[in-house]
Amino acid sequence: MSNPESQLEERQKLTLVVPNIRARERIDKFLTRQVENATRTKVQEAIEEGRVLLNGKPVKANHRLSPNDVIEITLTRPPAPEMKPEAIPLDVVYEDEALFVVNKPAGMVVHPAFGNWTGTLANAALHYAQERLSDAQGDTFRPGIVHRLDKDTSGLIVIAKENEAHLALAKQFAQRSTEKRYVALVWGVPKSPSGTIKTNIGRSKKNRKAMAAYPFESSEGKPAITDYVVKEDYRYFSLLELRLHTGRTHQIRAHLQFIGNPIVSDATYGGKTIRSLGFSQSEKFVENLFEILPRQALHAAFLAFIHPKTKTRVAFEAPLPSDMRAAIEKIKRLL
């Protein structure tokens, strides 16, 4: 007879080594910052239930960590629900029998995962295509999904209806033969009007939920290359166009933080700090700007690829979303 508990939850073990830290942080705070989708309440429950060991022994939530401490945590997750179509409106910019291209709004997760089982682009696409989407990946939670954007990044995504089209598109994305251009509203103006950012990108040692830039071709992370051009100079801010030569997680966001021009409202990569712009009431101006634009100001504005059926190049553009336009108009009034 099967164990009822095993049918109710999935268990996963995670081992973390505490890095060299100046302040001795509480273990519950540390784990909340390091474990994806963790909350402090969930972490404290895990500690109380004995699912967190420090150097092989149980620990209390208020224990303060030391460098090189080894933490073992057993994560429990409820089973994934059945993937279902959902009648969520989509901005479809192109469609044919093999694929369709969507202008994804900010705030929409691309496909279901722990913490976001419903309301995703994949759920909406299933409903839109009447469940006729590719299953080439063999993943029931990613029907037709060829590539992805972060939840709070808006812009263009192609979705495959047929397996043959999916495989052909996936190959292009893997070979970096597609063309993607992003637009970002950033703090300040880069020193050069155009340039190439070359670093490695890997998991941050300070925050496992974020990525970090490391010296190019070092032993940390993997090579990442981003081209940028300053499209508009707003003195205190600027609008950049960006092209990727590699496809690392959070590449643009980490790279712009690295050069000192983080994306406006990007809380993870230094873009949502209230800062003075050097004029009266500037902090209030920034607070109001964050209200207009509460998410990272990054938009996938251009997408081009070889159509898997016609073998011709197709290209699509998506205008700046209303929140980014409103923020830019507010900024322009300063000039």
Buried (B, 14 or more C-beta within 10 A) or exposed (E): EEEEEEEEEEEEEBEBEBEEBEEBBBBBBBBBBBBEEBEBEBBBBBBEEEBBBBEEEEBEBEBEBEEEBEBBBBBBEEEEEEBEBBEBEBEBBBBEEBBBBBBBBBEBBBBBBEEBBEBBBBBBBBBBBEEEBBEBBEEEBBBBBBBBBBBBBBBBBBBBBBBEBBBBBBEBBEEEEBBBBBBBBBBBBBEEEEBEBBBBBBBBEEEBBBBBBBEEEEEBBEBBBBBBBBEBBBEBBBBBBBBBBEBBBBBBBBBBBBBEBBBBBBBBBBBBEEEEBEEEEBEEBBEEBBEBBBBBBBBBBBBBBBBBBEEEEBEBEBEBBEBBEBBBEBBEEEE
